[in-house]
């Protein structure tokens, strides 16, 4: 990265591959406690990744240079440094890769788990995770043209 460029180096990594390794003006991402935006010069931070869309604004060096790139991610961690963001995600897909029918099946399965949880807080939490991930996939697939 050129000195003084005020862009972040963004890496999005899954267990299978490096999906993104490029510069961006800003990154929005789903932390476990809600969405956050990272700009160049951000204070160092380590956070748990939730489910939702990672959006790179002003991306350069990728397929959509200068535009916004979006990736649907689930669970993992994000490391923020003043000049770079590293996202370690359990799963990451471009919205066009999302199988809507399968996501709907996952949502139905999550509701079944919820209904069968009984008095178990752990089972409710697991069901909620399945539901949340399926809903995030469906929302990302619906917004894939944006």
Secondary structure as UniProt FT lines:
FT   TURN            3..4
FT   STRAND          8..13
FT   STRAND          18..24
FT   STRAND          26..31
FT   TURN            32..33
FT   STRAND          34..39
FT   TURN            40..41
FT   STRAND          45..57
FT   TURN            63..66
FT   STRAND          69..81
FT   TURN            82..83
FT   STRAND          84..93
FT   HELIX           95..97
FT   HELIX           100..116
FT   TURN            118..119
FT   HELIX           121..142
FT   TURN            143..145
//
